[in-house]
Amino acid sequence: MSARKADTLGGRAAIVGIGATEFSKDSGRSELKLAVEAVQAALDDAGLTPADVDGLVTFTMDTSPEISVAQACGIGDLTFFSRVHYGGGAACATVQQAALAVATGVAEVVVCYRAFNERSGRRFGSGVQHREPSAEGAALGWSLPFGLLTPASWVAMAAQRYLYAYGLKPEVFGHVAVTDRRHAATNPAAYFHGKPITLAEHAASRWIVEPLRLFDCCQETDGGQAIVVTSVERARDLPRPPAVITAAAQGAGRGQEQMTSFYRDDLTGLPEMGVVARQLWRSGGLTPADIDVAILYDHFTPFVLMQLEEFGFCGRGEAAGFVAEDALPLNTHGGQLGEAYLHGMNGIAEAVRQIRGTSVNQVPGAARTLVTAGTGVPTSGLLLGADG
């Protein structure tokens, strides 16, 4: 096998604008309206106008097509538009797509967006309601008859194995929940602003699917978030300090399924995130010791622990203690457990704020951030850094 060519994407594009709607349980408006509000807010933040935009990227499972958003925002011709699959696993990959377009000259200003009424409308957490015959449906068919119908039930299988393998109790997951809610408590944009929890409250919360309790599961949110990407050169002429895209990666592991990869050799890790981690460290030229803040996808607490281990921040089975010791600033916006569940896009925005120095829970001198997307599914990740 020939040697893989070196990554040449890093340092060629930057995030220059972030914008969001309020995060609520009932937005009272359409998902298209939410998308438009978020895109306009991100462009205002970047000091750009709709006329500057020539690219749009979003997720599949999204009801607001790129051309609809372009028309509603007053954006003109598009030279690039793209969608990324696998739910929350797409978050960082939307930025990767934007960076690739900018770096190759396909587009100059690309906006990534995600907007949904995930609480008042279709609730992803409710699981499988109806499945048409398909390859994806066939894979789920091995799990659904046994009652594994929801994301929580799918994650619970891996979580139970993780606890058994390392001789742990479900209470260890509480360290992630408490950390997230502590940060959300001081974040005015967070749904759980002013509402921290204790380990005892986590342990007393009701079971959802053992070993997952209520506070191990992310909330469901109505809202929108948008991210603006352009070249580093253009970014330097804009009002906000750029968050340079140091590295970007996607990953799917061997035997990968959508959250039901139960036939792998080992259920105690996240191989898809291992694929992402190896790419990010290699192409970004960094190590875990270089990271100032980590924004890790937290739809369920056990998978935060597994991510820390996949990225090499600690040994296997040691992540709960790592989080308990506050060894690394984690999910400083409150995460999806505390701020909002926007399929990881709000986490990217927080990583940008840390680089800018404007987070409500600012880490002094933060210059390098790690962001991850959805776990249990094919996924993605980013390393963002300060310019220069």
N, C-alpha and C positions, 0 to 999 in steps of 0.2 A: 504494500500500500504506500502510495506517495505521501510525503509530508504535507500536512494541511497548510495552506497559505495563511499568512498572518492577517489578522483582522485590521482593516483600514478604515473602519467606520468611526472609531473613537476620536473625539475632539473635532468632528466636522459639523456637528449640529448641536443646538442647545434649546432648552425650554425657556421661552421668554415671556409667556403669559399663562396665568391660571385663573379660572373663574368658575363659580358655582352658584347654584340657587340655594335657598334655605333647605335644610334637611328636615323632613316632616313625616308624618304617618298618613297624611291626606293633603296632597298638594292643591287639589281643587282645579287643576288645569291639565291639558293634554301633555303627553310625553314629548310631542313636537315642540310645544311651547316651552317646556323645561329645557330641551336641547338648545333652542334658540337663545334663551336667557343665559345659559351657561356659556355658549359660544361668544355672545356679545360681551359678557363680563370678562372673559379671557382675552379677547381682542383689546378691550379698553385697558386692561391691566398691562398688556404688551405695548400699548401706544400705537396700535395698528387699527386698520379699518377693514370692513368686509371686502373692499376693493383690493386689498393686498393679498387675500387668500386665494390660492389656486389648488389646494389639496385638502381632502377631508378623509379621516379614518375613523371607523367605529367598530362595533362588535357585530357578530351575528346575534340572533335572538334579540334584535333591536327593531322597534317599530318606526324609527325615523330615518328613512333612507338619506344618503348623502345629498342627492339632488333636491329632496324636499327641504333639508336643512339649508342648503345653499340658496334656494329660492326664498325661503322665509327670512333668511338673514340679509338678503341683498348681495350675496356673493355672486360674482360673475362666472366667467369660464373656469372650468376645472380641468387641470391636466393630470390629476392623480386622485383616485378614490379607491378605497380598499376596506374590507371587513375581515376581522380575525375571529376564528371559531373558538369554541369551548368555554363559553361563559366567562367567569372571572379570570381564567387563565389567559385571556386576551389583553388584559389591561396594559402591561408593560410592552407587549408586542405592538400595540397601536402606535406607541412612541417609536419603537424600532422601525416600523413601516414608514413613519413620517421622516425619521432621520435618514433612512435609506433613500427616500425620494429626494430629500434636500441634498444629500451628499453626492448624488449622481446627477443632479440638475434636472430631474423630472418635474420638480415643483420647487417653489421658493418659500412659501409660507403654508404650512400644513396644520390644520386643527384636528385634534383627536377629541372625541366626545363620547359620553355615555349618559343617557337620561331615561329614567323609567319610573312608573308608579308601582314600585315593587311591594308596597304595603296595601295601597288602596285598590290596586289593579291585580295583575297577575303576580302571584307570590311564588317565587322560585323555591322557597323552602317547603312548599306544600308537596313537592315531589311529583311523581308520575301520575297524571290523571288519565291520559290516553296516549297510546303510542301506535303510530302507523307502522306497518311492516317495513323494516329497513335494516341495514347492517347494524346501526346503533341500537335499534330495538331488539335485535337478536342477541346482542351482548347483554343487554339488561334482562333479557328473558331467563338467564341463568340465576338471577337474584330476586326478581320481583315475586315469583311464586312463594318464596320463603318469608315474605313480609318486608323485604328490604325495598321500601318504596320512596324514601325521602333521603335528601343529602345527609341529614343527621344519622340515619340508620346506616348509610354506607360508610361514613367516617367512623362510626362506633365500632365497626368490625376491626379496623386497623388500630383504633385507640385501645381496644381491649387487648389485642395482641401485644401492643407496645408496653402496657402495664404489666402483663404477665411475663414478658421476656426480661424486663429489668426489675421485677419484684417491687413495683410501685403501686400506690393507691390512687384512686380518681382525684383525691384532693390536690395532687401535684399540679393538675391543670389550672387550679385556682390562681397560681402565681401570674399566669398570663392575663387572666380576667381582671385581677386586682390592679395590675400594672396599667392595662388599657383604661380602666375606669378612673384610675387616679389622674391620668392625663386628660381624659374627657372632662373631668370635674372642673378643670381650669380653662377649658376651651369653650368660649361662648357660642361657637358654631355647632358644638356637639349636641346631639339629642339628649345625652345624659350629663349635660353641663350641671355641675353642682351636686352630682350624685355618685360619689365614690362608693366602693363596696369593700368589705373585709374578707379575709379568707374564711372566716366563720359563716358569713352570709353566702359566699359561694357554695360552701359545703352544705348549707341548709336549703339551697334552691332546689326546686323539684326536678326529678328525673325527666329527661326528654327521651333519650334512648341510652340505657346504661352502656358505657360509663359516662355519658355526657349529661350534664345538668343544664338547666336553663341558662346559667351564666357562662356556659362553655360555648354557646351558640350565638352567632351574630344576630343583630336586629334586622328588621326589614324596613326599607326606607323608600320614600318618594323623593326624587331630586335629580339634579343633573350636575355634571362636572366636565369641564373642557380644558384642554392643554394646547398651547400654541408652540410650534416648533419651527425654527428657521436656522440659517447658517450662523456659525459663531461670528463671522465677520459682520453680518447684518445685526446680530444681537448686540454688538458693542455700541451701536448707534441708537439703541432703544433705551427707554427710561429705567428699566429694572436690571439688576445684576443677573446675567444669564446663569442658568444651571446647565453646565456643559455635559453632554451625553458621553461619558467616558467609555461605556461599553453597554451593549444590549444583546439579549439572547432569548431564544425560545428553546423549549425542551420537551420531548416525549420519551418515556422510557420503554424498554423492551416489555412486551406484553401489556402495553398501556390500554386502558379503557377509560371511560368517563366516570371516574369515582368508584368503579367496581372492579378494580384490578386485583381481585382476590386470589388469582392463580399464579402470582409471582412467587419466587422462592422465599421472599421475606416480606412481611407486612409491617415491619417496624420502622421503615424509612419511606422516603419519597424520591424514587429514582429519577422522576422527571425533573425535580428541582436539583438533583445532583448533576444532571446534564447541563442545566442552566448555570449552576455554580461554577462548574469547571470552565465553561466558556467565559464567564464574566471575569474570573480571576486571571485566566490566561490572556484574554484580549485587553483587559483593563490594566494589567501589570500590577495588580494589588493583591493584598492578602487580608484575612479577617482583622488583623491588627491595625490595618489602615483605615477601617471604617469608623466614622464618628457617630453615626445614627443609622439604625436599621428600621425600615418600615416593612414589616412582614405581613403577608396576607393572612388574615385572622378570621376566616368564616367559622372556624372551630378551633378551640385552644390547642388540642393535641398536635395539630399540624404546624403550629408555630414552633413548638418544641422540636419537632422533626426537622423543620427548616434550619434552625440554628445548628443542628447536628450535621445536616447535609452540607452546609456552607463551611463547616470546620471551626465554628466559634467555640465548640466544646465537644467532648467525646460522646459516643452513643449512650443514651440513657441518662446523660448528665445535664440536659438542658433546663429542667425544672429548677435545679439549684443555681444554674447560671442566671436565670431570670430573677430568682429570689434575691440574689446578691446584687441586682442592678448592675451587672458587669458590663452592660452595653445599653445606651439609651434606646428604647424600643417603643415604636408606635406612639410618638409624642403628641399626636393629634387625638388619640383615644382609640384609634383603629376602627374596624368595622363593628367591634363589640361596643364601642363607646361613642364614636362620632357619628358615623353613618355607613350604611352598606351600599356603596356605589361601585361594586365589583372591582374595587381596588384603585379606581381613578382618584379618589380623594387622598389615598396614600401617596400617590405620585405628587400631588399638589403639596402635601406636607413636606416631602423630601425637598421640593423646590424652596419652600419657605425656610427650611433649615439652612440651605445654601445661602439664601438671601439675608438670613439673620432676622427674620420677621415672625418666627413661630411664637405662639403664646407660651410654649414650653421650650424655649430656645436653648439649645446646647451650645455653650460658649465655644467659638472658634470652629464650628462645624463646617468642614470643607469637603467631606466625602460621605455620600449617603448610598445605602443599598436599598432598593425597592424590589419587592417580589409581587407576583400575581397569583391567581388561584391555584390551589394545590389539590392533588387527587385527580386532576385533569391535566392534559397537555398545557404547559404553562410558559411563563416568560419572566424576565427580570431586567433591572437596570442598575448601572452605577452612574451616579451623577456627581459632578464636582464643580468647584468654583473655577472661574476663568482665571488662568494664570497661576 
